[in-house]
Amino acid sequence: MRQQPGFLSVGVWVTPGGDAVVTTGAFESEEAFRATADLAREMGATPDGLSDLEVRPREVHFLVSR
């Protein structure tokens, strides 16, 4: 992911009890994120639906820094 155009950073956050994990990614634009997500999906790095580690579907939110 780090080598993809428009990628800025990634973060991983875990609750104190270790029962939830949130990943964050920063990209120059939503288009850059979508292009990287499409590539990752093609490579099998981001499976659609639930993995055996997830208890509910993923939620994707787009935030804009102002």
PDBQT receptor file of N, H, CA, C and O in Angstrom, charges set to zero:
ATOM      1  N   MET A   1       0.818  -1.181   0.000  1.00  0.00    +0.000 N 
ATOM      2  CA  MET A   1       0.000   0.000   0.000  1.00  0.00    +0.000 C 
ATOM      3  C   MET A   1       0.870   1.256   0.000  1.00  0.00    +0.000 C 
ATOM      4  O   MET A   1       0.534   2.251  -0.643  1.00  0.00    +0.000 OA
ATOM      5  N   ARG A   2       1.968   1.206   0.712  1.00  0.00    +0.000 N 
ATOM      6  H   ARG A   2       2.241   0.399   1.235  1.00  0.00    +0.000 HD
ATOM      7  CA  ARG A   2       2.830   2.393   0.820  1.00  0.00    +0.000 C 
ATOM      8  C   ARG A   2       3.353   2.868  -0.528  1.00  0.00    +0.000 C 
ATOM      9  O   ARG A   2       3.688   4.042  -0.684  1.00  0.00    +0.000 OA
ATOM     10  N   GLN A   3       3.425   1.969  -1.498  1.00  0.00    +0.000 N 
ATOM     11  H   GLN A   3       3.153   1.015  -1.371  1.00  0.00    +0.000 HD
ATOM     12  CA  GLN A   3       3.969   2.329  -2.800  1.00  0.00    +0.000 C 
ATOM     13  C   GLN A   3       2.902   2.840  -3.767  1.00  0.00    +0.000 C 
ATOM     14  O   GLN A   3       3.225   3.218  -4.893  1.00  0.00    +0.000 OA
ATOM     15  N   GLN A   4       1.639   2.856  -3.347  1.00  0.00    +0.000 N 
ATOM     16  H   GLN A   4       1.377   2.549  -2.432  1.00  0.00    +0.000 HD
ATOM     17  CA  GLN A   4       0.569   3.276  -4.239  1.00  0.00    +0.000 C 
ATOM     18  C   GLN A   4       0.484   4.803  -4.314  1.00  0.00    +0.000 C 
ATOM     19  O   GLN A   4       0.654   5.491  -3.308  1.00  0.00    +0.000 OA
ATOM     20  N   PRO A   5       0.220   5.324  -5.516  1.00  0.00    +0.000 N 
ATOM     21  CA  PRO A   5       0.088   6.775  -5.663  1.00  0.00    +0.000 C 
ATOM     22  C   PRO A   5      -1.022   7.322  -4.762  1.00  0.00    +0.000 C 
ATOM     23  O   PRO A   5      -2.118   6.763  -4.702  1.00  0.00    +0.000 OA
ATOM     24  N   GLY A   6      -0.731   8.394  -4.081  1.00  0.00    +0.000 N 
ATOM     25  H   GLY A   6       0.159   8.848  -4.130  1.00  0.00    +0.000 HD
ATOM     26  CA  GLY A   6      -1.728   9.053  -3.239  1.00  0.00    +0.000 C 
ATOM     27  C   GLY A   6      -1.791   8.548  -1.812  1.00  0.00    +0.000 C 
ATOM     28  O   GLY A   6      -2.512   9.122  -0.996  1.00  0.00    +0.000 OA
ATOM     29  N   PHE A   7      -1.047   7.473  -1.475  1.00  0.00    +0.000 N 
ATOM     30  H   PHE A   7      -0.461   7.007  -2.137  1.00  0.00    +0.000 HD
ATOM     31  CA  PHE A   7      -1.046   6.956  -0.106  1.00  0.00    +0.000 C 
ATOM     32  C   PHE A   7      -0.254   7.888   0.801  1.00  0.00    +0.000 C 
ATOM     33  O   PHE A   7       0.834   8.333   0.437  1.00  0.00    +0.000 OA
ATOM     34  N   LEU A   8      -0.799   8.187   1.988  1.00  0.00    +0.000 N 
ATOM     35  H   LEU A   8      -1.683   7.825   2.283  1.00  0.00    +0.000 HD
ATOM     36  CA  LEU A   8      -0.114   9.047   2.942  1.00  0.00    +0.000 C 
ATOM     37  C   LEU A   8       0.301   8.304   4.210  1.00  0.00    +0.000 C 
ATOM     38  O   LEU A   8       1.461   8.380   4.614  1.00  0.00    +0.000 OA
ATOM     39  N   SER A   9      -0.633   7.585   4.845  1.00  0.00    +0.000 N 
ATOM     40  H   SER A   9      -1.576   7.524   4.517  1.00  0.00    +0.000 HD
ATOM     41  CA  SER A   9      -0.297   6.899   6.096  1.00  0.00    +0.000 C 
ATOM     42  C   SER A   9      -1.357   5.860   6.444  1.00  0.00    +0.000 C 
ATOM     43  O   SER A   9      -2.443   5.829   5.864  1.00  0.00    +0.000 OA
ATOM     44  N   VAL A  10      -1.006   5.006   7.417  1.00  0.00    +0.000 N 
ATOM     45  H   VAL A  10      -0.124   5.031   7.888  1.00  0.00    +0.000 HD
ATOM     46  CA  VAL A  10      -1.935   4.011   7.933  1.00  0.00    +0.000 C 
ATOM     47  C   VAL A  10      -1.767   3.949   9.440  1.00  0.00    +0.000 C 
ATOM     48  O   VAL A  10      -0.675   4.180   9.959  1.00  0.00    +0.000 OA
ATOM     49  N   GLY A  11      -2.851   3.636  10.144  1.00  0.00    +0.000 N 
ATOM     50  H   GLY A  11      -3.738   3.448   9.722  1.00  0.00    +0.000 HD
ATOM     51  CA  GLY A  11      -2.793   3.495  11.601  1.00  0.00    +0.000 C 
ATOM     52  C   GLY A  11      -3.651   2.319  12.032  1.00  0.00    +0.000 C 
ATOM     53  O   GLY A  11      -4.633   1.978  11.373  1.00  0.00    +0.000 OA
ATOM     54  N   VAL A  12      -3.276   1.707  13.136  1.00  0.00    +0.000 N 
ATOM     55  H   VAL A  12      -2.478   1.983  13.671  1.00  0.00    +0.000 HD
ATOM     56  CA  VAL A  12      -4.047   0.607  13.706  1.00  0.00    +0.000 C 
ATOM     57  C   VAL A  12      -4.329   0.945  15.166  1.00  0.00    +0.000 C 
ATOM     58  O   VAL A  12      -3.416   1.269  15.925  1.00  0.00    +0.000 OA
ATOM     59  N   TRP A  13      -5.590   0.869  15.546  1.00  0.00    +0.000 N 
ATOM     60  H   TRP A  13      -6.332   0.606  14.929  1.00  0.00    +0.000 HD
ATOM     61  CA  TRP A  13      -6.018   1.203  16.905  1.00  0.00    +0.000 C 
ATOM     62  C   TRP A  13      -6.717  -0.016  17.500  1.00  0.00    +0.000 C 
ATOM     63  O   TRP A  13      -7.532  -0.656  16.835  1.00  0.00    +0.000 OA
ATOM     64  N   VAL A  14      -6.400  -0.333  18.747  1.00  0.00    +0.000 N 
ATOM     65  H   VAL A  14      -5.738   0.187  19.288  1.00  0.00    +0.000 HD
ATOM     66  CA  VAL A  14      -6.990  -1.475  19.434  1.00  0.00    +0.000 C 
ATOM     67  C   VAL A  14      -7.570  -1.002  20.767  1.00  0.00    +0.000 C 
ATOM     68  O   VAL A  14      -6.952  -0.204  21.473  1.00  0.00    +0.000 OA
ATOM     69  N   THR A  15      -8.759  -1.500  21.104  1.00  0.00    +0.000 N 
ATOM     70  H   THR A  15      -9.260  -2.148  20.531  1.00  0.00    +0.000 HD
ATOM     71  CA  THR A  15      -9.340  -1.154  22.397  1.00  0.00    +0.000 C 
ATOM     72  C   THR A  15      -8.489  -1.757  23.513  1.00  0.00    +0.000 C 
ATOM     73  O   THR A  15      -7.783  -2.739  23.284  1.00  0.00    +0.000 OA
ATOM     74  N   PRO A  16      -8.544  -1.183  24.716  1.00  0.00    +0.000 N 
ATOM     75  CA  PRO A  16      -7.727  -1.693  25.816  1.00  0.00    +0.000 C 
ATOM     76  C   PRO A  16      -7.937  -3.193  26.077  1.00  0.00    +0.000 C 
ATOM     77  O   PRO A  16      -6.994  -3.898  26.436  1.00  0.00    +0.000 OA
ATOM     78  N   GLY A  17      -9.161  -3.672  25.900  1.00  0.00    +0.000 N 
ATOM     79  H   GLY A  17      -9.927  -3.099  25.609  1.00  0.00    +0.000 HD
ATOM     80  CA  GLY A  17      -9.437  -5.086  26.131  1.00  0.00    +0.000 C 
ATOM     81  C   GLY A  17      -9.086  -5.976  24.955  1.00  0.00    +0.000 C 
ATOM     82  O   GLY A  17      -9.172  -7.200  25.055  1.00  0.00    +0.000 OA
ATOM     83  N   GLY A  18      -8.691  -5.374  23.840  1.00  0.00    +0.000 N 
ATOM     84  H   GLY A  18      -8.621  -4.380  23.759  1.00  0.00    +0.000 HD
ATOM     85  CA  GLY A  18      -8.318  -6.130  22.658  1.00  0.00    +0.000 C 
ATOM     86  C   GLY A  18      -9.483  -6.741  21.909  1.00  0.00    +0.000 C 
ATOM     87  O   GLY A  18      -9.290  -7.625  21.074  1.00  0.00    +0.000 OA
ATOM     88  N   ASP A  19     -10.709  -6.275  22.201  1.00  0.00    +0.000 N 
ATOM     89  H   ASP A  19     -10.866  -5.557  22.879  1.00  0.00    +0.000 HD
ATOM     90  CA  ASP A  19     -11.874  -6.863  21.551  1.00  0.00    +0.000 C 
ATOM     91  C   ASP A  19     -12.301  -6.139  20.283  1.00  0.00    +0.000 C 
ATOM     92  O   ASP A  19     -13.224  -6.588  19.604  1.00  0.00    +0.000 OA
ATOM     93  N   ALA A  20     -11.659  -5.043  19.953  1.00  0.00    +0.000 N 
ATOM     94  H   ALA A  20     -10.908  -4.679  20.504  1.00  0.00    +0.000 HD
ATOM     95  CA  ALA A  20     -11.982  -4.326  18.716  1.00  0.00    +0.000 C 
ATOM     96  C   ALA A  20     -10.726  -3.700  18.138  1.00  0.00    +0.000 C 
ATOM     97  O   ALA A  20      -9.868  -3.206  18.869  1.00  0.00    +0.000 OA
ATOM     98  N   VAL A  21     -10.630  -3.728  16.825  1.00  0.00    +0.000 N 
ATOM     99  H   VAL A  21     -11.327  -4.130  16.231  1.00  0.00    +0.000 HD
ATOM    100  CA  VAL A  21      -9.507  -3.138  16.104  1.00  0.00    +0.000 C 
ATOM    101  C   VAL A  21     -10.065  -2.212  15.033  1.00  0.00    +0.000 C 
ATOM    102  O   VAL A  21     -11.000  -2.568  14.315  1.00  0.00    +0.000 OA
ATOM    103  N   VAL A  22      -9.489  -1.036  14.935  1.00  0.00    +0.000 N 
ATOM    104  H   VAL A  22      -8.730  -0.748  15.518  1.00  0.00    +0.000 HD
ATOM    105  CA  VAL A  22      -9.874  -0.079  13.899  1.00  0.00    +0.000 C 
ATOM    106  C   VAL A  22      -8.613   0.280  13.126  1.00  0.00    +0.000 C 
ATOM    107  O   VAL A  22      -7.590   0.628  13.717  1.00  0.00    +0.000 OA
ATOM    108  N   THR A  23      -8.693   0.195  11.812  1.00  0.00    +0.000 N 
ATOM    109  H   THR A  23      -9.523  -0.087  11.332  1.00  0.00    +0.000 HD
ATOM    110  CA  THR A  23      -7.568   0.631  10.992  1.00  0.00    +0.000 C 
ATOM    111  C   THR A  23      -7.958   1.927  10.298  1.00  0.00    +0.000 C 
ATOM    112  O   THR A  23      -9.110   2.120   9.908  1.00  0.00    +0.000 OA
ATOM    113  N   THR A  24      -6.984   2.807  10.154  1.00  0.00    +0.000 N 
ATOM    114  H   THR A  24      -6.048   2.651  10.471  1.00  0.00    +0.000 HD
ATOM    115  CA  THR A  24      -7.206   4.058   9.453  1.00  0.00    +0.000 C 
ATOM    116  C   THR A  24      -6.168   4.179   8.341  1.00  0.00    +0.000 C 
ATOM    117  O   THR A  24      -5.036   3.715   8.470  1.00  0.00    +0.000 OA
ATOM    118  N   GLY A  25      -6.573   4.799   7.271  1.00  0.00    +0.000 N 
ATOM    119  H   GLY A  25      -7.493   5.176   7.165  1.00  0.00    +0.000 HD
ATOM    120  CA  GLY A  25      -5.658   5.059   6.173  1.00  0.00    +0.000 C 
ATOM    121  C   GLY A  25      -5.881   6.464   5.662  1.00  0.00    +0.000 C 
ATOM    122  O   GLY A  25      -7.021   6.919   5.562  1.00  0.00    +0.000 OA
ATOM    123  N   ALA A  26      -4.820   7.145   5.343  1.00  0.00    +0.000 N 
ATOM    124  H   ALA A  26      -3.894   6.776   5.424  1.00  0.00    +0.000 HD
ATOM    125  CA  ALA A  26      -4.921   8.500   4.804  1.00  0.00    +0.000 C 
ATOM    126  C   ALA A  26      -4.391   8.493   3.373  1.00  0.00    +0.000 C 
ATOM    127  O   ALA A  26      -3.308   7.982   3.092  1.00  0.00    +0.000 OA
ATOM    128  N   PHE A  27      -5.184   9.072   2.483  1.00  0.00    +0.000 N 
ATOM    129  H   PHE A  27      -6.065   9.488   2.712  1.00  0.00    +0.000 HD
ATOM    130  CA  PHE A  27      -4.846   9.168   1.072  1.00  0.00    +0.000 C 
ATOM    131  C   PHE A  27      -5.039  10.609   0.621  1.00  0.00    +0.000 C 
ATOM    132  O   PHE A  27      -5.763  11.376   1.255  1.00  0.00    +0.000 OA
ATOM    133  N   GLU A  28      -4.389  10.968  -0.475  1.00  0.00    +0.000 N 
ATOM    134  H   GLU A  28      -3.801  10.345  -0.990  1.00  0.00    +0.000 HD
ATOM    135  CA  GLU A  28      -4.517  12.331  -1.004  1.00  0.00    +0.000 C 
ATOM    136  C   GLU A  28      -5.938  12.628  -1.455  1.00  0.00    +0.000 C 
ATOM    137  O   GLU A  28      -6.358  13.785  -1.441  1.00  0.00    +0.000 OA
ATOM    138  N   SER A  29      -6.690  11.596  -1.859  1.00  0.00    +0.000 N 
ATOM    139  H   SER A  29      -6.348  10.656  -1.870  1.00  0.00    +0.000 HD
ATOM    140  CA  SER A  29      -8.051  11.806  -2.335  1.00  0.00    +0.000 C 
ATOM    141  C   SER A  29      -8.839  10.506  -2.200  1.00  0.00    +0.000 C 
ATOM    142  O   SER A  29      -8.264   9.434  -2.015  1.00  0.00    +0.000 OA
ATOM    143  N   GLU A  30     -10.151  10.616  -2.293  1.00  0.00    +0.000 N 
ATOM    144  H   GLU A  30     -10.619  11.487  -2.443  1.00  0.00    +0.000 HD
ATOM    145  CA  GLU A  30     -10.996   9.428  -2.279  1.00  0.00    +0.000 C 
ATOM    146  C   GLU A  30     -10.689   8.551  -3.492  1.00  0.00    +0.000 C 
ATOM    147  O   GLU A  30     -10.737   7.324  -3.405  1.00  0.00    +0.000 OA
ATOM    148  N   GLU A  31     -10.382   9.171  -4.600  1.00  0.00    +0.000 N 
ATOM    149  H   GLU A  31     -10.343  10.167  -4.671  1.00  0.00    +0.000 HD
ATOM    150  CA  GLU A  31     -10.051   8.421  -5.817  1.00  0.00    +0.000 C 
ATOM    151  C   GLU A  31      -8.793   7.576  -5.610  1.00  0.00    +0.000 C 
ATOM    152  O   GLU A  31      -8.734   6.431  -6.058  1.00  0.00    +0.000 OA
ATOM    153  N   ALA A  32      -7.788   8.139  -4.931  1.00  0.00    +0.000 N 
ATOM    154  H   ALA A  32      -7.837   9.069  -4.566  1.00  0.00    +0.000 HD
ATOM    155  CA  ALA A  32      -6.560   7.390  -4.654  1.00  0.00    +0.000 C 
ATOM    156  C   ALA A  32      -6.860   6.199  -3.747  1.00  0.00    +0.000 C 
ATOM    157  O   ALA A  32      -6.322   5.110  -3.946  1.00  0.00    +0.000 OA
ATOM    158  N   PHE A  33      -7.715   6.409  -2.754  1.00  0.00    +0.000 N 
ATOM    159  H   PHE A  33      -8.152   7.294  -2.592  1.00  0.00    +0.000 HD
ATOM    160  CA  PHE A  33      -8.108   5.297  -1.880  1.00  0.00    +0.000 C 
ATOM    161  C   PHE A  33      -8.814   4.213  -2.674  1.00  0.00    +0.000 C 
ATOM    162  O   PHE A  33      -8.489   3.034  -2.541  1.00  0.00    +0.000 OA
ATOM    163  N   ARG A  34      -9.778   4.601  -3.500  1.00  0.00    +0.000 N 
ATOM    164  H   ARG A  34     -10.042   5.560  -3.608  1.00  0.00    +0.000 HD
ATOM    165  CA  ARG A  34     -10.550   3.608  -4.257  1.00  0.00    +0.000 C 
ATOM    166  C   ARG A  34      -9.657   2.814  -5.213  1.00  0.00    +0.000 C 
ATOM    167  O   ARG A  34      -9.850   1.610  -5.380  1.00  0.00    +0.000 OA
ATOM    168  N   ALA A  35      -8.698   3.469  -5.829  1.00  0.00    +0.000 N 
ATOM    169  H   ALA A  35      -8.542   4.447  -5.693  1.00  0.00    +0.000 HD
ATOM    170  CA  ALA A  35      -7.780   2.768  -6.730  1.00  0.00    +0.000 C 
ATOM    171  C   ALA A  35      -6.946   1.757  -5.961  1.00  0.00    +0.000 C 
ATOM    172  O   ALA A  35      -6.743   0.636  -6.427  1.00  0.00    +0.000 OA
ATOM    173  N   THR A  36      -6.461   2.143  -4.787  1.00  0.00    +0.000 N 
ATOM    174  H   THR A  36      -6.626   3.054  -4.409  1.00  0.00    +0.000 HD
ATOM    175  CA  THR A  36      -5.673   1.234  -3.966  1.00  0.00    +0.000 C 
ATOM    176  C   THR A  36      -6.538   0.094  -3.444  1.00  0.00    +0.000 C 
ATOM    177  O   THR A  36      -6.093  -1.053  -3.418  1.00  0.00    +0.000 OA
ATOM    178  N   ALA A  37      -7.763   0.390  -3.030  1.00  0.00    +0.000 N 
ATOM    179  H   ALA A  37      -8.125   1.322  -3.051  1.00  0.00    +0.000 HD
ATOM    180  CA  ALA A  37      -8.675  -0.641  -2.537  1.00  0.00    +0.000 C 
ATOM    181  C   ALA A  37      -8.994  -1.653  -3.638  1.00  0.00    +0.000 C 
ATOM    182  O   ALA A  37      -9.045  -2.856  -3.380  1.00  0.00    +0.000 OA
ATOM    183  N   ASP A  38      -9.208  -1.170  -4.857  1.00  0.00    +0.000 N 
ATOM    184  H   ASP A  38      -9.166  -0.193  -5.066  1.00  0.00    +0.000 HD
ATOM    185  CA  ASP A  38      -9.473  -2.077  -5.980  1.00  0.00    +0.000 C 
ATOM    186  C   ASP A  38      -8.281  -3.002  -6.217  1.00  0.00    +0.000 C 
ATOM    187  O   ASP A  38      -8.453  -4.204  -6.423  1.00  0.00    +0.000 OA
ATOM    188  N   LEU A  39      -7.080  -2.442  -6.187  1.00  0.00    +0.000 N 
ATOM    189  H   LEU A  39      -6.940  -1.466  -6.020  1.00  0.00    +0.000 HD
ATOM    190  CA  LEU A  39      -5.871  -3.245  -6.381  1.00  0.00    +0.000 C 
ATOM    191  C   LEU A  39      -5.722  -4.284  -5.268  1.00  0.00    +0.000 C 
ATOM    192  O   LEU A  39      -5.421  -5.446  -5.541  1.00  0.00    +0.000 OA
ATOM    193  N   ALA A  40      -5.931  -3.872  -4.025  1.00  0.00    +0.000 N 
ATOM    194  H   ALA A  40      -6.176  -2.928  -3.804  1.00  0.00    +0.000 HD
ATOM    195  CA  ALA A  40      -5.818  -4.793  -2.893  1.00  0.00    +0.000 C 
ATOM    196  C   ALA A  40      -6.836  -5.917  -3.009  1.00  0.00    +0.000 C 
ATOM    197  O   ALA A  40      -6.529  -7.071  -2.707  1.00  0.00    +0.000 OA
ATOM    198  N   ARG A  41      -8.043  -5.586  -3.442  1.00  0.00    +0.000 N 
ATOM    199  H   ARG A  41      -8.292  -4.649  -3.687  1.00  0.00    +0.000 HD
ATOM    200  CA  ARG A  41      -9.083  -6.603  -3.615  1.00  0.00    +0.000 C 
ATOM    201  C   ARG A  41      -8.673  -7.610  -4.690  1.00  0.00    +0.000 C 
ATOM    202  O   ARG A  41      -8.862  -8.815  -4.524  1.00  0.00    +0.000 OA
ATOM    203  N   GLU A  42      -8.115  -7.111  -5.787  1.00  0.00    +0.000 N 
ATOM    204  H   GLU A  42      -7.961  -6.132  -5.922  1.00  0.00    +0.000 HD
ATOM    205  CA  GLU A  42      -7.655  -7.993  -6.864  1.00  0.00    +0.000 C 
ATOM    206  C   GLU A  42      -6.558  -8.942  -6.373  1.00  0.00    +0.000 C 
ATOM    207  O   GLU A  42      -6.468 -10.082  -6.829  1.00  0.00    +0.000 OA
ATOM    208  N   MET A  43      -5.728  -8.468  -5.446  1.00  0.00    +0.000 N 
ATOM    209  H   MET A  43      -5.801  -7.542  -5.075  1.00  0.00    +0.000 HD
ATOM    210  CA  MET A  43      -4.632  -9.272  -4.913  1.00  0.00    +0.000 C 
ATOM    211  C   MET A  43      -5.100 -10.202  -3.791  1.00  0.00    +0.000 C 
ATOM    212  O   MET A  43      -4.320 -11.019  -3.301  1.00  0.00    +0.000 OA
ATOM    213  N   GLY A  44      -6.368 -10.087  -3.380  1.00  0.00    +0.000 N 
ATOM    214  H   GLY A  44      -7.002  -9.424  -3.778  1.00  0.00    +0.000 HD
ATOM    215  CA  GLY A  44      -6.887 -10.913  -2.301  1.00  0.00    +0.000 C 
ATOM    216  C   GLY A  44      -6.505 -10.431  -0.917  1.00  0.00    +0.000 C 
ATOM    217  O   GLY A  44      -6.666 -11.158   0.064  1.00  0.00    +0.000 OA
ATOM    218  N   ALA A  45      -5.997  -9.202  -0.831  1.00  0.00    +0.000 N 
ATOM    219  H   ALA A  45      -5.866  -8.612  -1.628  1.00  0.00    +0.000 HD
ATOM    220  CA  ALA A  45      -5.553  -8.668   0.459  1.00  0.00    +0.000 C 
ATOM    221  C   ALA A  45      -6.701  -8.128   1.293  1.00  0.00    +0.000 C 
ATOM    222  O   ALA A  45      -6.559  -7.999   2.509  1.00  0.00    +0.000 OA
ATOM    223  N   THR A  46      -7.819  -7.814   0.688  1.00  0.00    +0.000 N 
ATOM    224  H   THR A  46      -7.934  -7.919  -0.300  1.00  0.00    +0.000 HD
ATOM    225  CA  THR A  46      -8.975  -7.304   1.420  1.00  0.00    +0.000 C 
ATOM    226  C   THR A  46     -10.200  -8.105   1.002  1.00  0.00    +0.000 C 
ATOM    227  O   THR A  46     -10.910  -7.719   0.073  1.00  0.00    +0.000 OA
ATOM    228  N   PRO A  47     -10.451  -9.218   1.681  1.00  0.00    +0.000 N 
ATOM    229  CA  PRO A  47     -11.583 -10.063   1.288  1.00  0.00    +0.000 C 
ATOM    230  C   PRO A  47     -12.912  -9.346   1.441  1.00  0.00    +0.000 C 
ATOM    231  O   PRO A  47     -13.104  -8.566   2.373  1.00  0.00    +0.000 OA
ATOM    232  N   ASP A  48     -13.813  -9.609   0.536  1.00  0.00    +0.000 N 
ATOM    233  H   ASP A  48     -13.657 -10.243  -0.222  1.00  0.00    +0.000 HD
ATOM    234  CA  ASP A  48     -15.161  -9.052   0.641  1.00  0.00    +0.000 C 
ATOM    235  C   ASP A  48     -15.914  -9.791   1.750  1.00  0.00    +0.000 C 
ATOM    236  O   ASP A  48     -15.641 -10.962   2.015  1.00  0.00    +0.000 OA
ATOM    237  N   GLY A  49     -16.854  -9.109   2.392  1.00  0.00    +0.000 N 
ATOM    238  H   GLY A  49     -17.076  -8.158   2.177  1.00  0.00    +0.000 HD
ATOM    239  CA  GLY A  49     -17.627  -9.752   3.444  1.00  0.00    +0.000 C 
ATOM    240  C   GLY A  49     -16.821  -9.875   4.720  1.00  0.00    +0.000 C 
ATOM    241  O   GLY A  49     -15.910  -9.087   4.973  1.00  0.00    +0.000 OA
ATOM    242  N   LEU A  50     -17.166 -10.873   5.523  1.00  0.00    +0.000 N 
ATOM    243  H   LEU A  50     -17.907 -11.513   5.318  1.00  0.00    +0.000 HD
ATOM    244  CA  LEU A  50     -16.522 -11.073   6.813  1.00  0.00    +0.000 C 
ATOM    245  C   LEU A  50     -15.377 -12.061   6.717  1.00  0.00    +0.000 C 
ATOM    246  O   LEU A  50     -15.479 -13.081   6.036  1.00  0.00    +0.000 OA
ATOM    247  N   SER A  51     -14.290 -11.754   7.402  1.00  0.00    +0.000 N 
ATOM    248  H   SER A  51     -14.207 -10.926   7.955  1.00  0.00    +0.000 HD
ATOM    249  CA  SER A  51     -13.228 -12.742   7.557  1.00  0.00    +0.000 C 
ATOM    250  C   SER A  51     -13.502 -13.472   8.874  1.00  0.00    +0.000 C 
ATOM    251  O   SER A  51     -14.415 -13.092   9.608  1.00  0.00    +0.000 OA
ATOM    252  N   ASP A  52     -12.748 -14.482   9.173  1.00  0.00    +0.000 N 
ATOM    253  H   ASP A  52     -12.007 -14.791   8.577  1.00  0.00    +0.000 HD
ATOM    254  CA  ASP A  52     -12.969 -15.220  10.412  1.00  0.00    +0.000 C 
ATOM    255  C   ASP A  52     -12.592 -14.410  11.655  1.00  0.00    +0.000 C 
ATOM    256  O   ASP A  52     -12.880 -14.831  12.775  1.00  0.00    +0.000 OA
ATOM    257  N   LEU A  53     -11.955 -13.256  11.469  1.00  0.00    +0.000 N 
ATOM    258  H   LEU A  53     -11.721 -12.914  10.559  1.00  0.00    +0.000 HD
ATOM    259  CA  LEU A  53     -11.596 -12.390  12.595  1.00  0.00    +0.000 C 
ATOM    260  C   LEU A  53     -12.640 -11.312  12.872  1.00  0.00    +0.000 C 
ATOM    261  O   LEU A  53     -12.563 -10.625  13.891  1.00  0.00    +0.000 OA
ATOM    262  N   GLU A  54     -13.602 -11.160  11.986  1.00  0.00    +0.000 N 
ATOM    263  H   GLU A  54     -13.664 -11.718  11.159  1.00  0.00    +0.000 HD
ATOM    264  CA  GLU A  54     -14.585 -10.086  12.126  1.00  0.00    +0.000 C 
ATOM    265  C   GLU A  54     -15.900 -10.613  12.682  1.00  0.00    +0.000 C 
ATOM    266  O   GLU A  54     -16.303 -11.744  12.410  1.00  0.00    +0.000 OA
ATOM    267  N   VAL A  55     -16.552  -9.773  13.461  1.00  0.00    +0.000 N 
ATOM    268  H   VAL A  55     -16.224  -8.854  13.683  1.00  0.00    +0.000 HD
ATOM    269  CA  VAL A  55     -17.841 -10.163  14.029  1.00  0.00    +0.000 C 
ATOM    270  C   VAL A  55     -19.004  -9.399  13.398  1.00  0.00    +0.000 C 
ATOM    271  O   VAL A  55     -20.165  -9.730  13.636  1.00  0.00    +0.000 OA
ATOM    272  N   ARG A  56     -18.699  -8.384  12.600  1.00  0.00    +0.000 N 
ATOM    273  H   ARG A  56     -17.755  -8.115  12.407  1.00  0.00    +0.000 HD
ATOM    274  CA  ARG A  56     -19.746  -7.663  11.868  1.00  0.00    +0.000 C 
ATOM    275  C   ARG A  56     -19.126  -7.056  10.622  1.00  0.00    +0.000 C 
ATOM    276  O   ARG A  56     -17.904  -6.929  10.539  1.00  0.00    +0.000 OA
ATOM    277  N   PRO A  57     -19.951  -6.678   9.651  1.00  0.00    +0.000 N 
ATOM    278  CA  PRO A  57     -19.406  -6.133   8.402  1.00  0.00    +0.000 C 
ATOM    279  C   PRO A  57     -18.571  -4.869   8.634  1.00  0.00    +0.000 C 
ATOM    280  O   PRO A  57     -18.815  -4.104   9.567  1.00  0.00    +0.000 OA
ATOM    281  N   ARG A  58     -17.590  -4.678   7.769  1.00  0.00    +0.000 N 
ATOM    282  H   ARG A  58     -17.391  -5.300   7.011  1.00  0.00    +0.000 HD
ATOM    283  CA  ARG A  58     -16.751  -3.482   7.836  1.00  0.00    +0.000 C 
ATOM    284  C   ARG A  58     -17.576  -2.237   7.542  1.00  0.00    +0.000 C 
ATOM    285  O   ARG A  58     -18.559  -2.277   6.802  1.00  0.00    +0.000 OA
ATOM    286  N   GLU A  59     -17.158  -1.155   8.130  1.00  0.00    +0.000 N 
ATOM    287  H   GLU A  59     -16.359  -1.123   8.731  1.00  0.00    +0.000 HD
ATOM    288  CA  GLU A  59     -17.746   0.150   7.844  1.00  0.00    +0.000 C 
ATOM    289  C   GLU A  59     -16.634   1.041   7.320  1.00  0.00    +0.000 C 
ATOM    290  O   GLU A  59     -15.573   1.137   7.936  1.00  0.00    +0.000 OA
ATOM    291  N   VAL A  60     -16.864   1.694   6.191  1.00  0.00    +0.000 N 
ATOM    292  H   VAL A  60     -17.726   1.617   5.689  1.00  0.00    +0.000 HD
ATOM    293  CA  VAL A  60     -15.882   2.608   5.622  1.00  0.00    +0.000 C 
ATOM    294  C   VAL A  60     -16.460   4.012   5.696  1.00  0.00    +0.000 C 
ATOM    295  O   VAL A  60     -17.577   4.262   5.243  1.00  0.00    +0.000 OA
ATOM    296  N   HIS A  61     -15.693   4.917   6.268  1.00  0.00    +0.000 N 
ATOM    297  H   HIS A  61     -14.786   4.714   6.636  1.00  0.00    +0.000 HD
ATOM    298  CA  HIS A  61     -16.106   6.313   6.398  1.00  0.00    +0.000 C 
ATOM    299  C   HIS A  61     -15.035   7.185   5.755  1.00  0.00    +0.000 C 
ATOM    300  O   HIS A  61     -13.842   6.955   5.951  1.00  0.00    +0.000 OA
ATOM    301  N   PHE A  62     -15.455   8.170   4.999  1.00  0.00    +0.000 N 
ATOM    302  H   PHE A  62     -16.424   8.356   4.840  1.00  0.00    +0.000 HD
ATOM    303  CA  PHE A  62     -14.528   9.115   4.392  1.00  0.00    +0.000 C 
ATOM    304  C   PHE A  62     -14.568  10.400   5.190  1.00  0.00    +0.000 C 
ATOM    305  O   PHE A  62     -15.615  11.035   5.314  1.00  0.00    +0.000 OA
ATOM    306  N   LEU A  63     -13.410  10.784   5.735  1.00  0.00    +0.000 N 
ATOM    307  H   LEU A  63     -12.559  10.268   5.634  1.00  0.00    +0.000 HD
ATOM    308  CA  LEU A  63     -13.292  11.998   6.521  1.00  0.00    +0.000 C 
ATOM    309  C   LEU A  63     -12.393  12.971   5.778  1.00  0.00    +0.000 C 
ATOM    310  O   LEU A  63     -11.445  12.564   5.106  1.00  0.00    +0.000 OA
ATOM    311  N   VAL A  64     -12.691  14.253   5.899  1.00  0.00    +0.000 N 
ATOM    312  H   VAL A  64     -13.461  14.584   6.445  1.00  0.00    +0.000 HD
ATOM    313  CA  VAL A  64     -11.931  15.287   5.226  1.00  0.00    +0.000 C 
ATOM    314  C   VAL A  64     -11.306  16.197   6.261  1.00  0.00    +0.000 C 
ATOM    315  O   VAL A  64     -12.000  16.700   7.144  1.00  0.00    +0.000 OA
ATOM    316  N   SER A  65     -10.000  16.416   6.162  1.00  0.00    +0.000 N 
ATOM    317  H   SER A  65      -9.437  16.008   5.444  1.00  0.00    +0.000 HD
ATOM    318  CA  SER A  65      -9.303  17.327   7.056  1.00  0.00    +0.000 C 
ATOM    319  C   SER A  65      -9.550  18.747   6.587  1.00  0.00    +0.000 C 
ATOM    320  O   SER A  65      -9.469  19.036   5.393  1.00  0.00    +0.000 OA
ATOM    321  N   ARG A  66      -9.847  19.624   7.515  1.00  0.00    +0.000 N 
ATOM    322  H   ARG A  66      -9.912  19.389   8.485  1.00  0.00    +0.000 HD
ATOM    323  CA  ARG A  66     -10.101  21.026   7.155  1.00  0.00    +0.000 C 
ATOM    324  C   ARG A  66      -9.201  21.948   7.938  1.00  0.00    +0.000 C 
ATOM    325  O   ARG A  66      -9.269  23.166   7.770  1.00  0.00    +0.000 OA
TER     326      ARG A  66
